[in-house]
Amino acid sequence: MSAATKRLTQLSQYALARGFAALFHIFDAEQNMRTASALAKVFTRIGAHRLLRAGVNIRRAFPDMTDAQANDLSEKSVISMFQLFLVESMLTPQRLHARNWANSVTLGTVGPHMDFLLSNKPAIFVTGHCGNWELLGFALAVLDFHLTALARPLDNPYFNDWLLGMRRRRGLSVLSKWNATQELQKLIMEGQRIGFIADQNAGDDGLFVPFFGQMASSYKSIGLLAMNYRIPIFVGTAVRETDRMKYRLEIVDRINPEDWDSSEDPLFYITARFNRGIENSIRLAPEQYLWVHRRWKNRPQWERNGKPMPEKVQAKLRALPWMTSQELDCLIHQPTAI
């Protein structure tokens, strides 16, 4: 594809999206959520391969589910995806203000951590592709808890600039994840809070830790930052409670430096624990997770080589305080992920 053709394609996609956004603004949010749901149901008929992928991932995460339950959850997750991308991501910046946030957001389990949030201490916030992950940053910014979110730039620069503008409208800072190490270090030294969507597959060179009973590749940078600067990690989510765009903020875990001090492998402990926190976030509303996301795509080296899990990895898993013998056995003898 030539540069001119690529640019024209990107502009056409952008114009179409802006047209949809303008159309959606004519109607109330609840009607838009119902429209997005209807479009999602059409998509599940013509995009069956993506629905199939979601179903495979759901069956791996919840092996006790029946096929009917897994299929139902697959369809609901696609509906949630459409509602988020088509409606919530566009309307949240307009609807959420310092004067009216309480009409849309309840603080859930945030209360016990309010003293820290009101301080000027640095911290790392992580979430997954569950609930309304965009809302978390907006809500903190509206409540004057400044947050810099790390994000991958979109391939379409027109989409990217549009989305950045919406995110920044309510005071949310966004930093490109490419070559961001020095900037992150500077922000932490200034006492800033950093936000990550932390459930992406990190490739063959990632750190493999448990996620829904399967070893999954996770980025090491979050744990390394926490260790280097001895700052806590908060794991949270924004659960959609109704189609009227009502949400509940939940902090499901807080990992403090003293929690990993006694660990023989602090990086493994931290990474395993925040992945467990994300898993518990998803369990609050599994129909709101992005199950089409290929979380288990890359496999550990021992699995790629057709060998059993090394004893040193088993020992690290066994040392995790929450690990049960049944969970450990499943991890050691897990089938090959796809």
N, C-alpha and C positions, 0 to 999 in steps of 0.2 A: 504494500500500500504506500503510495507516494505521500509526502508531507502535506501537500495540499488536500488530498483526499482524506487523509486522517483528520486534518483540522476541520474539514467540512462535516465529517461524520461526528466528531466531538461537538461541534456547534449545533448540529441537528439534534443530537441526544439531549444537550443542555436546553435547547429551545423547547423540546417536547416536555422535559421535566418541569420547566418553568411554567409552561402552559397548564400542566396538570396541577401544579401548586396554585396557580391563579384560580383555576376552576374549583379546587377544593376550598378555597377561602370564601367562596360564595355561600357555601352551606355551613351549618354548624358542625362542630367537631364530632358529635355523636353520630350524625348522619355520615360523615366522612369515614368514621371507623367501620360503619356497617358496609359502606361501599368498598372499602379496602378488603373487608372480609369476603365480600362477593367476588371480587377480582381474584383473591387468593384461591377460592374454590375452583374458579375457572383454570387457574394456573396448575392446580393439582391434577387436572385432567390432561393438560397439554405438556406439562413438565414432569411427567411421571418419573423420570430418572432421578430428579432431585428429591422427590418424595420417597423414592426407593432408598436413596442414600440416607435420608433422615430416619427411615424405618430401621435400616441396618444398624445405625448408631444407637438408636433407642433400645434395640434388642440387646446390644452389647452392654449398655449401661444398666438396663433393667431386665436381666435374663429370666425373671419369674413372670414377666408380663405375657399375656396371651397375644396372639397375632392381632385379634380385634382391638385390644387395648393399645398396642403399639401403633396400629394404623390410625386409630383415632387421635393419639397423641401427635403423630406425624402431621396430620391435617391441621390440628390446632396450632402446632408450632409454625406452620407456613402462614396461617392466618395472622398470627402474632407478628411474624416477620413483615408481612405486607402492611399491617397497621403501623408498625414502627417506622418503616422506611417511607411510606407514602403520606402518613398523617402526622404522627408524633414528632418526627425529626423536623418537620416544617412548621408545625404549630406551637411547639414548646417554647421557642424564643419569644413568640408574641404573647403567649398566655401566662408565662411565669414572670411575675414582678415582685419586687420587695414588699409591695403593699397587699398582694393577693395570694402569695404562695401557699398560705394555709388552706385556701380553698381547694387546692389540688394535691397537696403533699402533707402526709403525716409522718412524724419522725420515728415511729416504731422503736427500735432498740438503740437509737442514737443517743438517747438521754444520758446513760452512764458514761459516755465518752465526751460529753459536752465541755467539761473543764479543759480537756486537752484541745478540743477544736477551737475554743476561745483563746487559747494561748498563742504565742508566736513561735512555737516549736515546729521544726520540720517533720514531715512524715511522708510515707508512701501510701497511696490508696490504690487498691486493685479491685477489679471486678471482671466479670466475664461477659460473653454475649448473651446475657440473660436479663429478663425484664426490660426496662428502658435504660440502657446504659448511658445514653446521651443525657438523660435527665439528671443523673447523679452529679455531673460536673456543673450543669446549670443551677441545680438547687443549691449546691455549696457556694457558687459564685453569688447567687441572689441573696443568700444568707450572710454574705460578706466573709466567707471562709475561702480566701483566694486559693485557686488550684490551677496548676499548669498540667494540661493533659498531653500525653505523648501519643501521637497518631501517625499512621502511615498515610502519606499523601495519595490521593486518588489518581488513577491513571488519566482521567479526563481533567485537564487543568481548569476548565470552566466550572465543572461540578465542584472541584476542590476549592476554588476561590469563593464560590457561593456558600458552600458548607462552612468554610472558615468564618465567613462574615456572619452567618447565623450563630455560630458558636460564640463568637467574640462579642455579640450584641449585648449579652448580659454579663460581660466581665470575665468570661472563661478564656484563659490563655491556652493556646495550642502550639505545641512544638513538634516539628517533624522528627520522626524516629530515626531518620538517617543521620549518622554522624552527630548524635546529640549528646554524647558522653560528657564533654566539657561543659556544655550549657547546663546539663542536669546537675553536675557537681557544683556549679556556681549557684544555681537556684537553692540547692540544699544548704550551702554555706550561708546563704542569705535568710535562711529560716523558712523557705517556701515549701509548699506541699506539691507532690508530684502524683499524677494519676496515670495508671496503666490499665488497658484491657489485656488481661494476662492469660487468656486461655488459647492463644494462637499456637499452632504447631510450630516448633522451633527447628525442625529439620533433624538430620542425622547427628549433628553436632550439639544438639540441645541436651539438657540434663533430664534423664528419664525418671519420672516419679509417678506414683499411683494417681489415677483419675478414673473414677467409676469402675474400679476393679481391673483396670488395664494400665500398663505402663505407657505414659504419654510424654512426648518431648516438650520441654518447657524452657523458656529463656532463663539464663543465669543472671542477667543484669539486675533484676529486682533484688535478689538475695545479696548480690555483691554490693550494691549501693547501701542496703540496710546494714550490712556487716561493716563496711568501711566507715560509715558515719554514725553507726549505732543509733539508728532511728527506728521507730515502730512501723509496722505494716498493718493497715486496716483493710479488711476484706468486707465488701458491702455490695448491695444491690438495691435497685428500685423496682419493686413489684407492682405491676399494674393490678389494681383491685377491681376495676370495672371498665367497661367500654366508654365511660364518661370521662376517661383520662384522669382518674384518681390513682394516686400512687402512695406506697408506703416504703420509706427508707429503712433499710435494715443493715446494721453492722453485725456480721455473723462471726467475726473473729478479729482479735487484736493480738499481734505477735510482737512482743517486747524483746529488747536485746537480752534481758536475763533469761528469756525462754530458750535461747539457743546457746547460751554461754557454756553449758555443760555437755553439749553435743560433740561427739567425735568428728562429725562432718556437718558443721553449721549450715553450709550452703545447701546440702541435701535436705536437712531438716526444714529450713525456711521454705524452700521451693515446694517440698511435699506438703507442708502445712498450708500455704496459701492456695495451693491447688485443691486441697481438702476443703478449704473455706469456700472456694468457688463452687465446688461440687455441692456443698450444703446450701449455697445460695440458689443453685438450680433446683434443688429438691423442694424449695419453697413454692416454686411455680414451674414445674418442668415443661409445661405447654408454652412457656415464654422463652425457651432457650432456642438458639439457632442450631438445631440438630443437623441441618444440611452442612454445617461446618465440619471439615475433615480433621477432627482433633487427633485421631490416632493414625494419621497417614504414614508418618515415618516410624521406624521400628528400631529398638536397641540393637547394637552391633552383634551381641550374642544371638539374638533372634534372627538377624539377617544371615548369620553364619550357620544357622541350624543347630546351635549349641544351647545347653541349659543355662539358666540364669546363674551368673558367678556367685560363689559363696559370699564374697565381700558385699555384693549388692543385697543379697538376702540378709546379711547381718545389719546393713543400714536400715532395711525395711523393718526388721525385727526390733530395732532400737526405737522406732517411732512410738511414742507413748499411747497412741490411739489404735495401733495395729493389733488385730486379733489373729489368732492362729488360722481361723477360717479364711480371713481376707488374705493373709500371707500365702496360704496354700493356693488360693485362686490366682494370685499374681504370679506365683512360680510356675504354675501349670496352665497359664492362660493360653487360649488358642491364638493363632496368628491373626492380628487385626487387619482390617482392610479399610 
